[in-house]
Amino acid sequence: MLGRGERRNRAEQALHQLRAVLNRALGAAAGERERAEALKRQLEFEQSVQRIGLAQASRDEDILERLSDPALAAVWAKITADRDTSYAEWHRDGLGAVRDLVAAEATGPAGRPWEEWLGRLGDDPGVAAPRLWRIGTAQVAHAGPEHGFPLAVPLLDAAHLRLNSAPGSRAAVDAIVETVLLRMLSTFAPGMVRLHLWDIGHLTGPLPNLHPLTAAGLMVVHDPTRLDDLLAHLAGHIRKVHANAMRVNRTSLREVCVAAGRRVEPWRVAVLFGNGERMDDEQYRELNRVARTGPDAGVHLILVDVPVSANSPMETVTFVDAETATSSMTGPGVVVRADPPAPPAIVGRAAALIRDDVVARRGRPRSFADLLPEVLGQESSRDELRTPVGFDEGDPVEVVLGDATPHALVAGPSGSGKTNFLYAMLGGFAARYPPSELELYLLDFKEGVSFAGLTPGRKDPSWLPQAKLVGVNVNTDREFGLALLRYLAQELARRAEAAKRQEVTKLAELRDAEPDRDWPRIVAVIDEFQALFVGRDQITQQAATLLEDVARRGRSQGIHLVLASQDIAGIEAFWGKPAVYDQCTLRIAMPKAKRVLSTENTAALSLPRWHAVLNHDSGVPHGNETAHVPDASSRGTFDALQHRLWQDTNTAAPRLFDGAHQPDLTGAADFTARKGPILGQIIDVDDRSATLRLDPVPGRNVAVIGTATADALSIMDTAVLSLARSHVPETCEFHLWCPVEAMAEHVARVKQALLRAKHKVEFRSGEDAGKLAEVIATLTEQQTDKPRYVFFYAVDAAHQWLEHKQPPLMISGLDRLRSLLKNGPSARIHTFGWWRGISRLKDTLGFSGADDIGAWVALDVQGADLSTLAAGQFVDWSPRPHRAVFFDRSTHSKPEILIPFDTSAALEAS
């Protein structure tokens, strides 16, 4: 156990050791602090030298005074040594690399001396611009001229250029601006670059050597007091370009042009000369918006003494005296000088040459041929349909139908060129997109044949290969317009189901998912579409609902509507249903058109003839494009294109529905296919006839009702001839009864047609009318396995004989006829009777005989009188020439409208 003294000694030793360690630590910390403070001074010194540049630092009194500090002097020596080493390396390797870079990226007029290109027309198509544009020369401060290099900056499709002047430097500033503009104008084909000049201090405009360009519209000198108008114009153009780019899923105009393989929109370059003062707040905000969004839309600014915020892609050149400047590309240690300008006379001649070329090309009258591509049928409709329809100062103006602009409204009074515009649009589409990419359904509610030429005719056998359906003279057949809308709704449902199956949402994705199937885009053009809604009836209600549905959902499935009208106002069917108008974001206004554009947009009121306003932004003013539409409907224009396409394409002829003509029975698909008894043509998209099933069950008889003799005979003839065609000769019997002598000759022709087809026929004319009761009795008593068909013409005319009761049973011929109607179908005896009025039919049938007529066709009979024959439902029918209403209670839920056939050719051919 240690003693007290020993413990004290050991504690003192430990304390001594601790003090020694702490002293050493404190000394080291002080040294580290001194070293840290020295390093901090050195870094701050180095930073200040680098901030102002070594050249300026060598003249800075504060910097030179601080060199008395050995630590800072060492830093200075290191910086100068590194500079000398780096500069030597850069001079050896980097200077050549910069020159090579400018030579590679600023090709042709963008970088070469003006003597090599000024005065020659550019030929670059403008798909993509050079990455750099030369603005002068640069060299490191205090270095010899052999150390100079060309200075080029990014501009078109990339950035803007800002120039800040100094006293006496305006000549150098103008030289940079004029030369870089000439480089652009001389690189690309004339017209690809459009200039806007604004100078706050000059009423006559700056850059006078370029003023010849104004005569061709390539340069616009703006009023110094109307900067607002210029900024609004640029902003509106940016919005339009961005909207067009988004339609094809692109983010910039450059991407659109690269994908299209051509320049679809000229570059806009606005040169603004200010005075160094900031403009008012609203103008400043608008200018900055243009600066931020302009490059992606092909809009660029060259600003001279115009303040602008720094949050936009922009290179800056700041003059420090009359001749030298610094630039944001090279930093403060590099001196920039403008290239010497070209002589004014040479610049003026070059500008005049560009002007003359544009004027000469525009001076040639634009024709329908200019709307067509060099090679026909080579484009894909996967994403959209696009075609030029006219020209604005020689530049094409396009119509686009796609996801962003799915449907179009076209309006213009009679004689304004609406039909010509439709032909220009259809011709452009047909020339670009083959039938596998585009299908057309065309309807004209006018009393004319605008689209009839797209189908085979007597003089021209060609047809438009993309056309699937053409309807003309349908002004009284609104049911056909309704049938087209039903067809589009069904096609929409079919595509939606396929998209759901593939788990996609739009046509482009569906085509990618099912590349082996044809999914063309569909365009339905309905001229004078408002005729669909002229009445307050079921057709109007159904058409409004279907049209709204197709307009709303067709966008994603590649179904597009083009609705044309003289005036779209006042369609009551759309009150409270704005979807159709909202979805028609493409608006086309012909001269004097009203209401198709937005209410504040009056551009169409001052249009000259053969012009149109195209607007892809729902009619708002900033979306206006004015186009001169060439003649597309005269001989040698559209018809010549159609003939070329027809010769090169193997497609079936489109279905033609002409409401002014009765269809020929021999051309009916169901007649040719021998599908059994037909009665007339159904008003439908497909070539479809009203057909019957004559099963051996009660009620399978047919009544034709009305006084329209020609139409009634047509329906009876159609039934006879189609039955005869569907039976093998001698496998059935025909009984023709005609108690009216005036019709006997016609019925005799029917008999001859049946005999030529080698069928057994029994014919009873008016002279046999008194024997009809016996004929009916004999017919019902005969036993045979063959089906028998009775065609009883003008049944009501035979009542005077049929009502007579014969002794001894006192059974009248009318009783026998009623028995025939009731029991005949079960014995395979089917009666087709024609009664000249609904009351006369009821007289024949008696109190309980309505069920014996399973199908009927009514001609000039009001719909209200037909309810008892249609299971009590209201029949929405008003008689009109050469139309009938058909109802078969075994298959129909509601009546259909049919058109009697022209049977004259069939009677002769049978």
Solvent accessible surface area in square Angstrom, and as a share of the most:
residue,aa,sasa,rsa
1,M,237,1.06
2,L,70,0.35
3,G,42,0.40
4,R,183,0.67
5,G,35,0.34
6,E,83,0.37
7,R,118,0.43
8,R,132,0.48
9,N,83,0.43
10,R,146,0.53
11,A,64,0.50
12,E,99,0.44
13,Q,115,0.51
14,A,58,0.45
15,L,82,0.41
16,H,129,0.57
17,Q,118,0.53
18,L,96,0.48
19,R,139,0.51
20,A,35,0.27
21,V,75,0.43
22,L,92,0.46
23,N,101,0.52
24,R,158,0.58
25,A,55,0.43
26,L,125,0.62
27,G,45,0.43
28,A,61,0.47
29,A,59,0.46
30,A,53,0.41
31,G,20,0.19
32,E,97,0.43
33,R,166,0.61
34,E,116,0.52
35,R,140,0.51
36,A,60,0.46
37,E,81,0.36
38,A,27,0.21
39,L,97,0.48
40,K,120,0.51
41,R,101,0.37
42,Q,43,0.19
43,L,100,0.50
44,E,81,0.37
45,F,0,0.00
46,E,55,0.25
47,Q,113,0.50
48,S,15,0.10
49,V,2,0.01
50,Q,119,0.53
51,R,153,0.56
52,I,48,0.24
53,G,16,0.15
54,L,27,0.13
55,A,29,0.23
56,Q,95,0.42
57,A,0,0.00
58,S,52,0.34
59,R,143,0.52
60,D,44,0.23
61,E,145,0.65
62,D,81,0.42
63,I,5,0.03
64,L,83,0.41
65,E,130,0.58
66,R,78,0.28
67,L,40,0.20
68,S,102,0.66
69,D,37,0.19
70,P,108,0.68
71,A,23,0.18
72,L,8,0.04
73,A,37,0.29
74,A,60,0.47
75,V,18,0.10
76,W,44,0.15
77,A,57,0.44
78,K,130,0.55
79,I,22,0.11
80,T,30,0.17
81,A,53,0.41
82,D,68,0.35
83,R,108,0.39
84,D,77,0.40
85,T,77,0.45
86,S,63,0.41
87,Y,52,0.20
88,A,54,0.42
89,E,84,0.38
90,W,70,0.25
91,H,72,0.32
92,R,160,0.58
93,D,82,0.42
94,G,16,0.15
95,L,6,0.03
96,G,33,0.31
97,A,59,0.46
98,V,42,0.24
99,R,101,0.37
100,D,97,0.50
101,L,96,0.48
102,V,12,0.07
103,A,67,0.52
104,A,65,0.50
105,E,37,0.17
106,A,2,0.02
107,T,72,0.42
108,G,35,0.34
109,P,25,0.15
110,A,0,0.00
111,G,10,0.09
112,R,116,0.42
113,P,62,0.39
114,W,54,0.19
115,E,109,0.49
116,E,74,0.33
117,W,14,0.05
118,L,20,0.10
119,G,33,0.32
120,R,162,0.59
121,L,70,0.35
122,G,11,0.10
123,D,128,0.66
124,D,42,0.22
125,P,80,0.50
126,G,0,0.00
127,V,37,0.21
128,A,37,0.29
129,A,16,0.13
130,P,18,0.11
131,R,169,0.62
132,L,23,0.12
133,W,0,0.00
134,R,49,0.18
135,I,7,0.04
136,G,0,0.00
137,T,52,0.30
138,A,3,0.03
139,Q,39,0.18
140,V,45,0.26
141,A,25,0.20
142,H,143,0.64
143,A,19,0.15
144,G,24,0.23
145,P,115,0.72
146,E,106,0.48
147,H,27,0.12
148,G,15,0.15
149,F,18,0.07
150,P,23,0.14
151,L,5,0.03
152,A,4,0.03
153,V,0,0.00
154,P,30,0.19
155,L,1,0.01
156,L,5,0.03
157,D,27,0.14
158,A,46,0.36
159,A,6,0.05
160,H,0,0.00
161,L,0,0.00
162,R,49,0.18
163,L,0,0.00
164,N,45,0.23
165,S,42,0.27
166,A,18,0.14
167,P,129,0.81
168,G,66,0.63
169,S,0,0.00
170,R,91,0.33
171,A,81,0.63
172,A,18,0.14
173,V,0,0.00
174,D,41,0.21
175,A,8,0.06
176,I,3,0.02
177,V,0,0.00
178,E,13,0.06
179,T,18,0.10
180,V,1,0.00
181,L,0,0.00
182,L,5,0.02
183,R,6,0.02
184,M,1,0.00
185,L,8,0.04
186,S,6,0.04
187,T,11,0.06
188,F,2,0.01
189,A,30,0.23
190,P,16,0.10
191,G,11,0.11
192,M,44,0.20
193,V,3,0.01
194,R,26,0.09
195,L,1,0.00
196,H,13,0.06
197,L,0,0.00
198,W,10,0.03
199,D,6,0.03
200,I,78,0.39
201,G,61,0.59
202,H,85,0.38
203,L,155,0.77
204,T,113,0.66
205,G,8,0.08
206,P,8,0.05
207,L,7,0.04
208,P,97,0.61
209,N,36,0.18
210,L,0,0.00
211,H,50,0.22
212,P,34,0.22
213,L,0,0.00
214,T,57,0.33
215,A,77,0.60
216,A,6,0.05
217,G,27,0.26
218,L,1,0.00
219,M,3,0.01
220,V,65,0.37
221,V,51,0.29
222,H,34,0.15
223,D,72,0.37
224,P,20,0.13
225,T,111,0.65
226,R,127,0.46
227,L,6,0.03
228,D,82,0.42
229,D,65,0.34
230,L,0,0.00
231,L,2,0.01
232,A,58,0.45
233,H,91,0.41
234,L,0,0.00
235,A,10,0.08
236,G,6,0.05
237,H,14,0.06
238,I,9,0.04
239,R,118,0.43
240,K,22,0.09
241,V,4,0.02
242,H,46,0.21
243,A,20,0.16
244,N,33,0.17
245,A,2,0.01
246,M,131,0.58
247,R,11,0.04
248,V,23,0.13
249,N,103,0.53
250,R,93,0.34
251,T,99,0.58
252,S,12,0.08
253,L,6,0.03
254,R,108,0.39
255,E,71,0.32
256,V,15,0.08
257,C,0,0.00
258,V,76,0.44
259,A,61,0.47
260,A,50,0.39
261,G,51,0.49
262,R,95,0.35
263,R,18,0.06
264,V,38,0.22
265,E,25,0.11
266,P,17,0.11
267,W,0,0.00
268,R,34,0.13
269,V,0,0.00
270,A,0,0.00
271,V,0,0.00
272,L,0,0.00
273,F,1,0.00
274,G,16,0.15
275,N,85,0.43
276,G,45,0.43
277,E,127,0.57
278,R,141,0.51
279,M,30,0.14
280,D,83,0.43
281,D,82,0.42
282,E,96,0.43
283,Q,32,0.14
284,Y,34,0.13
285,R,120,0.44
286,E,29,0.13
287,L,0,0.00
288,N,9,0.05
289,R,95,0.35
290,V,1,0.01
291,A,0,0.00
292,R,106,0.39
293,T,59,0.34
294,G,0,0.00
295,P,9,0.06
296,D,71,0.37
297,A,0,0.00
298,G,0,0.00
299,V,0,0.00
300,H,2,0.01
301,L,0,0.00
302,I,1,0.01
303,L,0,0.00
304,V,2,0.01
305,D,30,0.16
306,V,4,0.02
307,P,42,0.26
308,V,12,0.07
309,S,33,0.22
310,A,98,0.76
311,N,97,0.50
312,S,17,0.11
313,P,58,0.36
314,M,33,0.15
315,E,32,0.14
316,T,20,0.12
317,V,1,0.00
318,T,51,0.29
319,F,9,0.04
320,V,96,0.55
321,D,67,0.34
322,A,44,0.34
323,E,117,0.53
324,T,17,0.10
325,A,1,0.01
326,T,37,0.21
327,S,7,0.05
328,S,69,0.45
329,M,81,0.36
330,T,38,0.22
331,G,23,0.22
332,P,100,0.63
333,G,33,0.32
334,V,18,0.10
335,V,39,0.22
336,V,1,0.01
337,R,103,0.38
338,A,23,0.18
339,D,21,0.11
340,P,106,0.67
341,P,75,0.47
342,A,8,0.06
343,P,58,0.37
344,P,88,0.55
345,A,64,0.50
346,I,51,0.26
347,V,0,0.00
348,G,20,0.19
349,R,154,0.56
350,A,3,0.03
351,A,0,0.00
352,A,22,0.17
353,L,72,0.36
354,I,5,0.03
355,R,64,0.23
356,D,69,0.36
357,D,35,0.18
358,V,3,0.01
359,V,72,0.41
360,A,69,0.54
361,R,102,0.37
362,R,53,0.19
363,G,56,0.54
364,R,116,0.42
365,P,112,0.70
366,R,54,0.20
367,S,49,0.32
368,F,8,0.03
369,A,70,0.54
370,D,42,0.22
371,L,0,0.00
372,L,32,0.16
373,P,35,0.22
374,E,175,0.78
375,V,95,0.54
376,L,28,0.14
377,G,20,0.19
378,Q,131,0.58
379,E,74,0.33
380,S,68,0.44
381,S,0,0.00
382,R,80,0.29
383,D,47,0.24
384,E,16,0.07
385,L,0,0.00
386,R,37,0.14
387,T,0,0.00
388,P,12,0.07
389,V,0,0.00
390,G,0,0.00
391,F,11,0.05
392,D,66,0.34
393,E,95,0.43
394,G,14,0.14
395,D,42,0.22
396,P,71,0.45
397,V,7,0.04
398,E,24,0.11
399,V,0,0.00
400,V,3,0.02
401,L,0,0.00
402,G,0,0.00
403,D,39,0.20
404,A,40,0.31
405,T,1,0.01
406,P,0,0.00
407,H,0,0.00
408,A,0,0.00
409,L,0,0.00
410,V,0,0.00
411,A,0,0.00
412,G,0,0.00
413,P,49,0.31
414,S,94,0.61
415,G,60,0.58
416,S,9,0.06
417,G,21,0.20
418,K,15,0.06
419,T,40,0.23
420,N,11,0.06
421,F,0,0.00
422,L,0,0.00
423,Y,22,0.08
424,A,0,0.00
425,M,0,0.00
426,L,0,0.00
427,G,0,0.00
428,G,0,0.00
429,F,0,0.00
430,A,0,0.00
431,A,0,0.00
432,R,23,0.08
433,Y,4,0.02
434,P,37,0.23
435,P,25,0.16
436,S,58,0.38
437,E,24,0.11
438,L,0,0.00
439,E,34,0.15
440,L,0,0.00
441,Y,9,0.04
442,L,0,0.00
443,L,0,0.00
444,D,0,0.00
445,F,5,0.02
446,K,57,0.24
447,E,146,0.66
448,G,24,0.23
449,V,86,0.49
450,S,26,0.17
451,F,0,0.00
452,A,25,0.19
453,G,50,0.48
454,L,1,0.01
455,T,7,0.04
456,P,57,0.36
457,G,42,0.40
458,R,245,0.90
459,K,202,0.86
460,D,51,0.26
461,P,73,0.46
462,S,0,0.00
463,W,45,0.16
464,L,0,0.00
465,P,2,0.01
466,Q,2,0.01
467,A,0,0.00
468,K,72,0.31
469,L,1,0.01
470,V,0,0.00
471,G,0,0.00
472,V,0,0.00
473,N,19,0.10
474,V,0,0.00
475,N,48,0.24
476,T,78,0.46
477,D,0,0.00
478,R,31,0.11
479,E,26,0.11
480,F,0,0.00
481,G,0,0.00
482,L,7,0.03
483,A,4,0.03
484,L,0,0.00
485,L,0,0.00
486,R,88,0.32
487,Y,58,0.22
488,L,0,0.00
489,A,17,0.13
490,Q,120,0.53
491,E,17,0.08
492,L,1,0.00
493,A,54,0.42
494,R,111,0.41
495,R,2,0.01
496,A,32,0.25
497,E,102,0.46
498,A,2,0.02
499,A,4,0.03
500,K,154,0.65
501,R,128,0.47
502,Q,65,0.29
503,E,158,0.71
504,V,32,0.18
505,T,99,0.57
506,K,55,0.23
507,L,1,0.01
508,A,6,0.05
509,E,60,0.27
510,L,0,0.00
511,R,43,0.16
512,D,82,0.42
513,A,42,0.33
514,E,16,0.07
515,P,103,0.65
516,D,143,0.74
517,R,108,0.39
518,D,104,0.54
519,W,4,0.01
520,P,9,0.06
521,R,1,0.00
522,I,1,0.01
523,V,0,0.00
524,A,0,0.00
525,V,0,0.00
526,I,1,0.00
527,D,0,0.00
528,E,11,0.05
529,F,0,0.00
530,Q,52,0.23
531,A,16,0.12
532,L,0,0.00
533,F,18,0.07
534,V,111,0.64
535,G,21,0.20
536,R,210,0.77
537,D,34,0.18
538,Q,79,0.35
539,I,25,0.13
540,T,13,0.07
541,Q,120,0.53
542,Q,53,0.24
543,A,0,0.00
544,A,3,0.02
545,T,77,0.45
546,L,36,0.18
547,L,1,0.01
548,E,29,0.13
549,D,43,0.22
550,V,0,0.00
551,A,0,0.00
552,R,126,0.46
553,R,100,0.36
554,G,0,0.00
555,R,77,0.28
556,S,36,0.23
557,Q,11,0.05
558,G,0,0.00
559,I,0,0.00
560,H,0,0.00
561,L,0,0.00
562,V,0,0.00
563,L,0,0.00
564,A,0,0.00
565,S,0,0.00
566,Q,78,0.35
567,D,62,0.32
568,I,9,0.05
569,A,44,0.34
570,G,65,0.63
571,I,16,0.08
572,E,75,0.34
573,A,21,0.17
574,F,10,0.04
575,W,181,0.63
576,G,79,0.76
577,K,65,0.27
578,P,80,0.50
579,A,7,0.06
580,V,0,0.00
581,Y,55,0.21
582,D,88,0.46
583,Q,31,0.14
584,C,0,0.00
585,T,23,0.13
586,L,0,0.00
587,R,26,0.10
588,I,0,0.00
589,A,0,0.00
590,M,2,0.01
591,P,11,0.07
592,K,113,0.48
593,A,7,0.06
594,K,120,0.51
595,R,142,0.52
596,V,1,0.00
597,L,12,0.06
598,S,26,0.17
599,T,138,0.80
600,E,111,0.50
601,N,15,0.08
602,T,84,0.49
603,A,35,0.27
604,A,3,0.02
605,L,83,0.41
606,S,96,0.62
607,L,14,0.07
608,P,76,0.48
609,R,152,0.56
610,W,89,0.31
611,H,41,0.18
612,A,0,0.00
613,V,0,0.00
614,L,0,0.00
615,N,0,0.00
616,H,12,0.05
617,D,31,0.16
618,S,43,0.27
619,G,0,0.00
620,V,48,0.28
621,P,61,0.39
622,H,71,0.32
623,G,1,0.01
624,N,45,0.23
625,E,36,0.16
626,T,55,0.32
627,A,0,0.00
628,H,63,0.28
629,V,2,0.01
630,P,3,0.02
631,D,54,0.28
632,A,0,0.00
633,S,62,0.40
634,S,55,0.36
635,R,227,0.83
636,G,52,0.50
637,T,26,0.15
638,F,6,0.03
639,D,51,0.27
640,A,45,0.35
641,L,3,0.02
642,Q,4,0.02
643,H,67,0.30
644,R,118,0.43
645,L,12,0.06
646,W,64,0.22
647,Q,123,0.55
648,D,114,0.59
649,T,39,0.23
650,N,154,0.79
651,T,30,0.17
652,A,86,0.67
653,A,49,0.38
654,P,12,0.08
655,R,40,0.15
656,L,70,0.35
657,F,5,0.02
658,D,29,0.15
659,G,13,0.12
660,A,66,0.52
661,H,122,0.54
662,Q,60,0.27
663,P,26,0.17
664,D,65,0.34
665,L,0,0.00
666,T,54,0.31
667,G,58,0.56
668,A,3,0.02
669,A,50,0.38
670,D,14,0.07
671,F,12,0.05
672,T,77,0.45
673,A,59,0.46
674,R,138,0.50
675,K,127,0.54
676,G,11,0.11
677,P,11,0.07
678,I,0,0.00
679,L,1,0.00
680,G,0,0.00
681,Q,13,0.06
682,I,5,0.03
683,I,11,0.06
684,D,29,0.15
685,V,11,0.06
686,D,87,0.45
687,D,51,0.26
688,R,93,0.34
689,S,4,0.03
690,A,3,0.02
691,T,59,0.34
692,L,10,0.05
693,R,164,0.60
694,L,32,0.16
695,D,50,0.26
696,P,76,0.48
697,V,69,0.40
698,P,98,0.61
699,G,4,0.04
700,R,15,0.05
701,N,1,0.00
702,V,2,0.01
703,A,0,0.00
704,V,1,0.00
705,I,0,0.00
706,G,1,0.01
707,T,82,0.48
708,A,34,0.26
709,T,58,0.34
710,A,74,0.57
711,D,10,0.05
712,A,0,0.00
713,L,20,0.10
714,S,11,0.07
715,I,1,0.00
716,M,1,0.00
717,D,1,0.00
718,T,0,0.00
719,A,1,0.01
720,V,0,0.00
721,L,5,0.03
722,S,3,0.02
723,L,3,0.01
724,A,8,0.06
725,R,83,0.30
726,S,41,0.27
727,H,46,0.20
728,V,105,0.61
729,P,61,0.38
730,E,121,0.54
731,T,56,0.32
732,C,0,0.00
733,E,19,0.08
734,F,1,0.00
735,H,11,0.05
736,L,0,0.00
737,W,0,0.00
738,C,1,0.01
739,P,10,0.06
740,V,32,0.18
741,E,106,0.48
742,A,95,0.73
743,M,18,0.08
744,A,16,0.12
745,E,138,0.62
746,H,40,0.18
747,V,0,0.00
748,A,33,0.25
749,R,90,0.33
750,V,0,0.00
751,K,55,0.23
752,Q,85,0.38
753,A,0,0.00
754,L,1,0.00
755,L,76,0.38
756,R,119,0.44
757,A,31,0.24
758,K,140,0.59
759,H,7,0.03
760,K,122,0.52
761,V,24,0.14
762,E,55,0.25
763,F,51,0.21
764,R,68,0.25
765,S,17,0.11
766,G,13,0.13
767,E,146,0.65
768,D,25,0.13
769,A,1,0.01
770,G,48,0.47
771,K,109,0.46
772,L,3,0.02
773,A,5,0.04
774,E,100,0.45
775,V,13,0.07
776,I,0,0.00
777,A,14,0.11
778,T,69,0.40
779,L,5,0.02
780,T,56,0.33
781,E,125,0.56
782,Q,89,0.40
783,Q,164,0.73
784,T,50,0.29
785,D,128,0.66
786,K,77,0.33
787,P,11,0.07
788,R,5,0.02
789,Y,10,0.04
790,V,0,0.00
791,F,0,0.00
792,F,1,0.00
793,Y,0,0.00
794,A,0,0.00
795,V,1,0.00
796,D,15,0.08
797,A,23,0.17
798,A,0,0.00
799,H,23,0.10
800,Q,127,0.57
801,W,95,0.33
802,L,0,0.00
803,E,96,0.43
804,H,120,0.54
805,K,105,0.45
806,Q,55,0.25
807,P,99,0.62
808,P,126,0.79
809,L,130,0.64
810,M,105,0.47
811,I,62,0.32
812,S,5,0.04
813,G,0,0.00
814,L,16,0.08
815,D,53,0.28
816,R,61,0.22
817,L,1,0.00
818,R,74,0.27
819,S,49,0.32
820,L,1,0.00
821,L,1,0.01
822,K,100,0.42
823,N,86,0.44
824,G,4,0.04
825,P,0,0.00
826,S,63,0.41
827,A,53,0.41
828,R,104,0.38
829,I,3,0.02
830,H,5,0.02
831,T,2,0.01
832,F,2,0.01
833,G,0,0.00
834,W,0,0.00
835,W,2,0.01
836,R,61,0.22
837,G,17,0.16
838,I,26,0.13
839,S,70,0.45
840,R,111,0.40
841,L,0,0.00
842,K,90,0.38
843,D,87,0.45
844,T,0,0.00
845,L,11,0.05
846,G,27,0.26
847,F,215,0.90
848,S,86,0.56
849,G,5,0.05
850,A,38,0.30
851,D,99,0.51
852,D,13,0.07
853,I,0,0.00
854,G,2,0.02
855,A,0,0.00
856,W,1,0.00
857,V,0,0.00
858,A,0,0.00
859,L,4,0.02
860,D,65,0.33
861,V,11,0.06
862,Q,101,0.45
863,G,2,0.02
864,A,75,0.58
865,D,70,0.36
866,L,0,0.00
867,S,27,0.18
868,T,91,0.53
869,L,3,0.02
870,A,0,0.00
871,A,89,0.69
872,G,58,0.56
873,Q,58,0.26
874,F,131,0.54
875,V,2,0.01
876,D,65,0.33
877,W,12,0.04
878,S,77,0.50
879,P,41,0.26
880,R,58,0.21
881,P,111,0.70
882,H,80,0.36
883,R,12,0.04
884,A,0,0.00
885,V,2,0.01
886,F,2,0.01
887,F,5,0.02
888,D,2,0.01
889,R,87,0.32
890,S,71,0.46
891,T,94,0.55
892,H,38,0.17
893,S,97,0.62
894,K,95,0.40
895,P,28,0.18
896,E,42,0.19
897,I,22,0.11
898,L,0,0.00
899,I,2,0.01
900,P,0,0.00
901,F,1,0.00
902,D,60,0.31
903,T,11,0.06
904,S,60,0.38
905,A,46,0.35
906,A,2,0.01
907,L,4,0.02
908,E,118,0.53
909,A,81,0.63
910,S,39,0.25
